Amino acid sequence: RFTGPMLFALAFLPMFAIGGLTGLPLGLAASDIHLHDTYYVIGHFHYVVAPGTIFALFAGIYYWFPKATGRKMNDLLGRIHFWGSLIAMNVIFMPMFAQGLSGMNRRLYDGGVQYQMNQDVLVWNVVISWGAWVLAFFQIFFIINFFMSIKKGRRVSDNPWDATTLEWSAPSPPPHGNFTTPPRAHRGPYEYSAPGAQADFVMQADAAGPQAGPAKG
């Protein structure tokens, strides 16, 4: 199911992979002599720390928000936030690889205007700047969605994502002590498409599910 949290979680994988794989040439002396201290390094680093880790953070917020508050964040606003952020982040950081490969140095006060070899790639500075402003704009959807959903979000059940693990058997939001009664796990955490089940999942805490077997502490 391509829910908001799933979209952010899936996007994290290729974005983090781009950041990791573009770091390999920086570990080889032959290529790093040319790429060292250029915009290539900035693109590589920020593909790891910006879209990689931040997308995973957003996935966690969207996913755990119903459990923490008892309400669900707006799905439409979440999708707008996701697609806008995904496109804008690539517009910001992907051109940096081209700039770095052309030899454009980082930490220049004028953005590289003083060097003749940078003239062909300076136009990307404008594209990157617009991408940064667009990225900031799409975070407004998340901020509005987050605070609006705390008070006016749709109320959800204890398990709105049809998850299988024990924590989704606790009330939403959970009371002091998290569980109203001590939880018991009757099966593994990944009981999807279980034979004989009425739904496509069976929760760990469901003792009446198919193939329940002996209870586990």
C-alpha positions as CSV (number, residue, x, y, z in Angstrom):
1,R,0.0,0.0,0.0
2,F,1.5,3.3,-1.2
3,T,0.6,5.3,1.8
4,G,2.4,8.6,2.8
5,P,4.8,6.9,5.2
6,M,5.5,4.2,2.6
7,L,6.3,6.8,-0.1
8,F,8.9,8.5,2.1
9,A,10.4,5.1,3.2
10,L,10.7,3.9,-0.4
11,A,12.2,7.2,-1.6
12,F,14.8,7.1,1.2
13,L,16.3,4.0,-0.4
14,P,17.4,5.3,-3.8
15,M,18.2,8.8,-2.5
16,F,20.5,7.3,0.2
17,A,22.0,4.9,-2.4
18,I,22.9,7.8,-4.7
19,G,24.6,9.5,-1.8
20,G,26.5,6.3,-0.9
21,L,27.6,5.3,-4.4
22,T,28.7,8.8,-5.4
23,G,31.1,8.6,-2.4
24,L,33.1,5.8,-4.0
25,P,35.1,8.0,-6.4
26,L,36.1,10.1,-3.4
27,G,37.8,7.1,-1.9
28,L,40.1,6.6,-4.9
29,A,43.1,8.8,-5.2
30,A,43.0,9.1,-9.0
31,S,39.4,10.6,-9.0
32,D,39.5,12.3,-5.7
33,I,42.5,14.5,-6.8
34,H,40.1,16.2,-9.3
35,L,36.9,16.0,-7.2
36,H,38.3,17.0,-3.8
37,D,36.8,20.2,-2.4
38,T,34.4,20.7,-5.3
39,Y,30.6,20.8,-5.6
40,Y,30.7,17.1,-6.2
41,V,31.5,16.6,-2.5
42,I,28.6,18.8,-1.5
43,G,26.2,16.9,-3.7
44,H,27.4,13.5,-2.4
45,F,27.3,14.5,1.3
46,H,23.9,16.1,1.1
47,Y,22.3,13.2,-0.8
48,V,23.2,11.2,2.4
49,V,22.3,13.6,5.1
50,A,19.4,15.6,3.5
51,P,17.1,13.5,1.4
52,G,18.3,10.2,2.9
53,T,17.9,10.8,6.6
54,I,15.2,13.4,6.4
55,F,12.9,11.3,4.2
56,A,13.3,8.5,6.8
57,L,12.4,10.9,9.5
58,F,9.3,12.1,7.7
59,A,8.3,8.5,7.1
60,G,8.5,7.9,10.8
61,I,6.5,11.0,11.7
62,Y,3.7,10.2,9.3
63,Y,3.6,6.5,10.4
64,W,3.7,7.0,14.2
65,F,1.5,10.1,14.3
66,P,-1.8,8.1,14.6
67,K,-0.4,6.1,17.5
68,A,0.9,9.2,19.4
69,T,-2.2,11.3,18.9
70,G,-5.1,9.0,18.0
71,R,-5.5,11.0,14.8
72,K,-4.3,10.6,11.2
73,M,-2.5,13.2,9.2
74,N,-4.2,14.3,6.0
75,D,-3.1,12.0,3.2
76,L,-3.5,14.5,0.3
77,L,-1.3,17.1,2.1
78,G,1.2,14.3,2.9
79,R,1.4,13.3,-0.8
80,I,1.8,16.9,-1.9
81,H,4.6,17.3,0.7
82,F,6.3,14.1,-0.5
83,W,6.3,14.7,-4.3
84,G,7.2,18.4,-3.9
85,S,10.1,17.5,-1.6
86,L,11.4,14.6,-3.7
87,I,11.5,16.7,-6.9
88,A,12.9,19.8,-5.3
89,M,15.7,17.9,-3.5
90,N,16.9,16.4,-6.7
91,V,16.8,19.8,-8.4
92,I,19.0,21.1,-5.7
93,F,21.6,18.4,-5.4
94,M,21.8,16.6,-8.7
95,P,23.3,19.6,-10.6
96,M,26.1,19.8,-8.0
97,F,27.6,16.6,-9.4
98,A,27.9,18.2,-12.9
99,Q,29.4,21.4,-11.3
100,G,31.9,19.3,-9.4
101,L,32.9,17.2,-12.3
102,S,33.7,20.4,-14.2
103,G,36.0,21.4,-11.4
104,M,33.9,24.1,-9.7
105,N,35.3,24.6,-6.2
106,R,33.2,24.9,-3.0
107,R,33.4,27.7,-0.5
108,L,33.8,30.5,-3.0
109,Y,32.3,33.9,-1.9
110,D,31.1,34.7,-5.4
111,G,29.9,31.2,-6.3
112,G,32.7,30.6,-8.7
113,V,32.3,33.6,-11.0
114,Q,36.0,34.5,-10.7
115,Y,37.1,31.3,-12.5
116,Q,36.8,31.0,-16.2
117,M,36.4,27.2,-16.1
118,N,33.2,27.6,-14.1
119,Q,31.3,29.8,-16.5
120,D,29.5,27.0,-18.3
121,V,28.1,25.6,-15.1
122,L,27.3,28.8,-13.2
123,V,23.7,28.7,-14.6
124,W,23.1,25.7,-12.3
125,N,23.4,28.0,-9.3
126,V,20.2,29.7,-10.3
127,V,18.5,26.3,-10.7
128,I,19.8,25.2,-7.3
129,S,18.5,28.4,-5.7
130,W,15.0,27.9,-7.1
131,G,15.0,24.3,-6.0
132,A,15.9,25.4,-2.4
133,W,13.0,27.9,-2.3
134,V,10.6,25.3,-3.8
135,L,11.7,22.8,-1.2
136,A,11.1,25.3,1.6
137,F,7.7,26.0,0.2
138,F,6.6,22.4,0.3
139,Q,7.5,22.1,3.9
140,I,4.6,24.4,4.6
141,F,2.3,21.6,3.7
142,F,3.9,19.4,6.3
143,I,3.7,22.1,9.0
144,I,0.1,22.9,8.3
145,N,-0.8,19.2,8.2
146,F,1.0,18.4,11.4
147,F,-0.5,21.0,13.6
148,M,-3.9,20.9,12.0
149,S,-4.1,17.1,12.4
150,I,-3.4,17.3,16.1
151,K,-6.8,18.9,16.7
152,K,-8.8,18.2,13.6
153,G,-7.3,15.0,12.1
154,R,-9.5,12.0,11.4
155,R,-9.7,9.8,14.5
156,V,-8.4,6.3,13.9
157,S,-8.5,2.9,15.4
158,D,-5.7,1.4,17.4
159,N,-4.2,-0.1,14.2
160,P,-4.9,2.2,11.3
161,W,-2.1,0.8,9.1
162,D,-3.1,-2.8,9.5
163,A,0.2,-3.6,11.1
164,T,1.0,-6.8,12.8
165,T,3.4,-5.9,15.7
166,L,2.5,-5.7,19.4
167,E,2.7,-1.9,19.7
168,W,-0.4,-1.5,17.5
169,S,-2.5,-3.4,19.9
170,A,-2.1,-0.5,22.4
171,P,-4.7,2.2,22.5
172,S,-4.2,5.3,20.3
173,P,-3.0,7.5,22.0
174,P,-1.5,5.1,24.6
175,P,-2.2,5.6,28.3
176,H,0.3,5.7,31.1
177,G,2.2,2.4,30.8
178,N,1.3,2.1,27.1
179,F,-0.9,-1.1,27.3
180,T,-4.1,-1.5,29.2
181,T,-3.2,-5.1,29.9
182,P,0.2,-6.9,29.6
183,P,0.7,-7.8,25.9
184,R,1.3,-11.3,24.7
185,A,2.8,-12.4,21.4
186,H,1.2,-15.4,19.9
187,R,3.1,-15.5,16.6
188,G,5.9,-13.8,14.6
189,P,5.7,-10.1,13.7
190,Y,5.2,-10.6,9.9
191,E,2.0,-12.7,9.6
192,Y,0.8,-11.4,6.2
193,S,-1.5,-13.3,3.8
194,A,-1.9,-16.0,6.4
195,P,-4.1,-19.0,5.2
196,G,-7.6,-18.8,6.6
197,A,-7.3,-15.2,7.8
198,Q,-10.2,-12.9,7.1
199,A,-7.9,-10.0,6.4
200,D,-4.4,-10.1,4.8
201,F,-2.7,-9.8,8.1
202,V,-2.8,-11.3,11.6
203,M,-1.5,-9.3,14.6
204,Q,0.9,-10.8,17.1
205,A,-1.5,-10.2,19.9
206,D,-4.4,-11.9,18.2
207,A,-4.8,-15.3,19.9
208,A,-7.8,-16.3,17.8
209,G,-6.0,-16.0,14.4
210,P,-5.3,-18.9,12.1
211,Q,-2.4,-21.1,13.0
212,A,-2.1,-19.4,16.4
213,G,-0.2,-22.2,18.0
214,P,0.9,-22.0,21.7
215,A,1.1,-18.6,23.3
216,K,4.5,-17.0,23.7
217,G,5.5,-14.7,26.5
